Amino acid sequence: MNQLPQLTFATLFVCTLLGNDTVTADSPSKETNSLTQKESEQGFQLLFDGETLSGWKINENQPSAYVENGNIVTHGKRAHLYYVGGENGGKFGDMELRAKVFIHPASNSGIYVHAKWHDTGWPLAQGYEAQVCSNDYSDPKKTGSIYNYKNLEKSVVADGEWFEYVVIVKGRTITTFLNGQLAATFTEPAEQASRLLGGYIALQCHDPKSKVEYNTIRVRELSADAK
């Protein structure tokens, strides 16, 4: 019952999304990587300049994340690319994250929110992972899942196309949307110690055979009284 206000809040945000043209290709086209006028007015900030990894820091296996054709590419041995830029050093509390994502066949990645820095390994100490996983990859938890907490057996987005991924964190609730459609929501039980303690956004480089591309990564902080 207590999840309904959170869903209503999240849905209001998704209503502001603009339509996203899909591009199907083995090598995706370069996206515009810019804010809309409305997003600028809403306080969004771009986290990627479209050319370099300025503001980002990879924790291990440096070659696993790079910029190609104007997109951030995760492709290589396990690593995590953390956003550490901006006035707050890359740490966010209540937030709305938007990103354009392109999944190549048989590929796995993820978008972490409220993550804690780890020099190596998977950043599991706090926060959550919004799963990015092609439908033909062996992991049964598919794109849109809140990994291990609200899992989807099938994604509503196709592989080999750009799509819009939205992750909203508000209080003790995390919600994901794919192309404006609700994918998953999870509210932490009162008896569970919260994993939403503020922290980094991180992109996962899962394995050498997985290739996922990101563009137009933008975020805005949500005030305590946002509705």
Secondary structure, 3 states (H helix, E strand, C coil): CCCHHHHHHHHHHHCCCCCCCCCECCCCCCCCCCCCHHHHHHCCEECCCCCCCCCEEECCCHHHEEEECCEEEECCCCEEEEECCCCCCCCECCEEEEEEEEECCCCEEEEEEEECCCCCCCCCCCCEEEEEECCCCCCCCCCCCECCCECCCCCCCCCCECEEEEEEEECCEEEEEECCEEEEEEECCCCCCCCCCCEEEEEEECCCCCCEEEEEEEEEECCCCCC
